[in-house]
């Protein structure tokens, strides 16, 4: 699949997001990586096998009322 040297991380590795970009569409909010992973602007991911990684949104600070 990947022809880069050294090869890009596979889609099932922990560092899959560090694979090289193949296509980048910021106007649509997604990018395709060399390993077949689709990254979305909201930090969600779609893996080549159809698995979905939910967006990793930072926790917001709790609001307190007086």
N, C-alpha and C positions, 0 to 999 in steps of 0.2 A: 504494500500500500504506500507507505512513505518512502520517498527516494532520497530524503535529506541525509547528510552525514554530519554528525551523528543522527540517527533516526529520531524522529519526534516521539514523545511519550504516547503510548497506546491510549485508547479511549477508556480503558478500565484501570488505568494507573491514577494514583493520587494527584500527580502533577499534569493531568491531561490538558489543562488550560494553557500550558506553556508550549503547545504545538504551534507550528507556523500557520499564519492566516492564508487561506486559499481564496476566500471571498469575504468582503466587508461591505455591509449595507447599513450604515448608521441611520440613513433616512427611514429604514424599515425596522431598525432596532436589533439586528442580528449579524453574526459573523460565522463563517464556516472555517473550521480548522482542518489541517492536513490529516488528522486522525479520524475525521468524520463527525466530530462533535460540533453541534450548533450551539453557540453561546448567544444568549439574549441580553439585551441592555439591562434588564432588571436582575441580572446575575443568575437566572435560570439556565438550564442546559438540557439539550436533547441529545441523547447518545445514539450511536449508529444502530443499536439493537432495539430502539424505540423507547428505552427507559427515559424517564424524566427526572431531573434533579431540580427540586424546588428552589426558587430564588432564596438567596441567603441575605435577607435584609437585616441591617443592624437593628438591635433593639432600641426603641425610643425611650427616652427618659420618662418615668412616671410623673404624671401631673398630680399635684396635690391641691386640694381646695382648703381654703382657710375658713 
